[in-house]
Amino acid sequence: MVSAQTSSPKVTTHLTLDEYRAMEQTNPERHEYRNGEIITMSGGSESHSAIASNFLIYLGFLLRDTDFRLYNSDLRVWIPEYQCGTYTDLMVVNGEPEFNGNRNDEILNPIVIVEVLSPSTEAYDRGEKFRKYRSIASFCEYMLVSQTEPYVEQYHNQDRNSNDRWLWQVHSNLEQTILVHSLNVEIPLTEIYRRINF
């Protein structure tokens, strides 16, 4: 296994997909599966956890009477094109979740994904991981949330029939509100960063 601490980890162990899934059911650590490579996911900080919780709680309140479903980092997203299973900080599904085969821990149809950035994973979240996410047909909105300052980058796919029309917006003022286009709700930055000290 390798650690996700570096941008291009050196792989020392390969597992089959069945071996990986069996390991994830009993291992207290989380690992990403990248076409046979196993990458240990680093733990988060207090700020990371608090921001992810704030986002989940507020968005959950807004969506409580809708068909949207929110999931925290306990479930994997399965990305078939890349044979990749990974964990998000938060994802939203429209209606019923679609699972990978007979699995109940690998979701195929997120529409919104939120990642709280960490120094060890920021480059991956911005680059290769986002490229992989874009191969998911249902996926249309991505938010990268800083834990060191009030700063959220939002990517929204303007054309669901194409994968190359992503609009980029930056929200860096605590007085701003983010319109989550695919959910038709607004989230104030003050709610994302509630009780966070910079």
Salt bridges, closest charged atoms under 4 A:
GLU24 OE2 - HIS31 ND1 2.71
GLU29 OE1 - HIS31 NE2 3.74
GLU32 OE2 - ARG34 NE 2.48
ASP74 OD1 - ARG30 NH2 2.65
ASP89 OD2 - HIS48 NE2 3.46
GLU96 OE2 - ARG69 NH2 2.84
ASP105 OD2 - ARG76 NH2 3.11
ASP105 OD2 - ARG103 NH2 2.86
GLU106 OE1 - ARG21 NH2 2.69
GLU106 OE2 - ARG76 NH2 2.94
GLU115 OE2 - LYS129 NZ 3.01
GLU122 OE2 - ARG126 NE 3.04
ASP125 OD1 - LYS129 NZ 3.74
GLU128 OE2 - LYS132 NZ 3.02
GLU153 OE2 - ARG126 NH1 2.62
GLU191 OE2 - ARG194 NH2 2.72
